[in-house]
Amino acid sequence: MEIVISNLVKNYGQHRVLEIEELKIARGSFCGIMGPNGAGKSTLVKILGGLDGVTSGKIYYDGKESSGDVYQNMTVVFQKPYLLRDTVFYNIAYPLMLRKVAKKEIETRVRQLAEEMAMEDLLYRKAWTLSGGEAQKVALARALVFKPALLLLDEPTANIDPASMVVMESMIKQANAKEGTTILLVTHHIHQAKRLCGDIVFMDKGKVEEFGEMREVIFSPRNIKTKWFMEGEIII
Ligand SMILES: Nc1ncnc2c1ncn2[C@@H]1O[C@H](COP(=O)(O)OP(=O)(O)OP(=O)(O)O)[C@@H](O)[C@H]1O
């Protein structure tokens, strides 16, 4: 799904937290959103996901303004996921149930995804008994199961152990490469951005300071000067 942001402003009371004149995310891209605490990354993700409103400005998804149809085709995964008070199976199946997918097909898709994500043993656990990392895996499975056109990820692997991180990153990568899902990933980890992202939006104080191919952003004069991506000098 292509996203075009035009003259977006978001204020919380007197506080302006976002001001983005123009930003275009191409369909099928895998774009990292990086920048200091309080830069407005999560606010942007919430607005794009329809979970918060704008003060002014427009967002176009594949050329259309937001509508029920558009929101049906996207999903947001947060660092602290909100799971339904039911089993893990039910949580993962839920988006398919909403979309009236046949019961048998739901069963097949949930089991297959659980197997790919090495979480079959969690399927009949109650969601509220899961650890933080397990809950994040379930939230990602619930997002991937309906093959969204747009996947918004806000630090989705923050509490994840290294083995699960490999699985989750590979699933996310696969959604982008095989299904053509457009992905926006908020991350503080340059190593993760390097593994996954083609482009980076670098935000600061509510504005997009840089946008482009990952290497260009990391090695931009501004970021070298501020040593923002110092870690990047080692790994690239
Ligand atoms: N509901 C709210 N009411 C008032 N201010 C808010 C609200 N949500 C966020 N803010 C403010 O908006 C600014 C941007 O917050 P946001 O969470 O988008 O930043 P972020 O870049 O995601 O930060 P972090 O890296 O710490 O997660 C911050 O100054 C924050 O305090």
The ligand as a MOL file (V3000), in Angstrom:
LIG
                    3D

  0  0  0     0  0            999 V3000
M  V30 BEGIN CTAB
M  V30 COUNTS 31 33 0 0 0
M  V30 BEGIN ATOM
M  V30 1 N -1.6650 11.2680 24.3710 0
M  V30 2 C -0.7330 12.2060 24.4790 0
M  V30 3 N -0.9900 13.3710 25.0940 0
M  V30 4 C -0.0510 14.3390 25.1790 0
M  V30 5 N 1.1920 14.2350 24.6740 0
M  V30 6 C 1.5070 13.0930 24.0480 0
M  V30 7 C 0.5700 12.0290 23.9140 0
M  V30 8 N 1.1760 11.0230 23.2350 0
M  V30 9 C 2.4320 11.4530 22.9730 0
M  V30 10 N 2.6260 12.6830 23.4520 0
M  V30 11 C 3.8620 13.4960 23.3080 0
M  V30 12 O 4.1600 13.5630 21.9360 0
M  V30 13 C 5.5580 13.5260 21.7160 0
M  V30 14 C 5.8900 12.4090 20.7490 0
M  V30 15 O 5.6430 11.1570 21.4010 0
M  V30 16 P 5.8530 9.7620 20.6830 0
M  V30 17 O 5.4160 8.7090 21.6380 0
M  V30 18 O 5.2120 9.8100 19.3550 0
M  V30 19 O 7.4370 9.7570 20.5060 0
M  V30 20 P 8.3930 8.5660 20.0380 0
M  V30 21 O 9.2790 9.1340 18.9700 0
M  V30 22 O 7.6040 7.3670 19.6800 0
M  V30 23 O 9.2480 8.3330 21.3540 0
M  V30 24 P 9.9580 7.0100 21.9760 0
M  V30 25 O 11.2030 6.7590 21.1550 0
M  V30 26 O 10.2990 7.4630 23.3570 0
M  V30 27 O 8.9750 5.8850 21.9540 0
M  V30 28 C 6.1910 13.3730 23.0820 0
M  V30 29 O 6.6090 14.6430 23.5240 0
M  V30 30 C 5.0710 12.8340 23.9430 0
M  V30 31 O 5.2360 13.2590 25.2820 0
M  V30 END ATOM
M  V30 BEGIN BOND
M  V30 1 1 1 2
M  V30 2 1 2 3
M  V30 3 2 2 7
M  V30 4 2 3 4
M  V30 5 1 4 5
M  V30 6 2 5 6
M  V30 7 1 6 7
M  V30 8 1 6 10
M  V30 9 1 7 8
M  V30 10 2 8 9
M  V30 11 1 9 10
M  V30 12 1 10 11
M  V30 13 1 11 12
M  V30 14 1 11 30
M  V30 15 1 12 13
M  V30 16 1 13 14
M  V30 17 1 13 28
M  V30 18 1 14 15
M  V30 19 1 15 16
M  V30 20 2 16 17
M  V30 21 1 16 18
M  V30 22 1 16 19
M  V30 23 1 19 20
M  V30 24 2 20 21
M  V30 25 1 20 22
M  V30 26 1 20 23
M  V30 27 1 23 24
M  V30 28 2 24 25
M  V30 29 1 24 26
M  V30 30 1 24 27
M  V30 31 1 28 29
M  V30 32 1 28 30
M  V30 33 1 30 31
M  V30 END BOND
M  V30 END CTAB
M  END
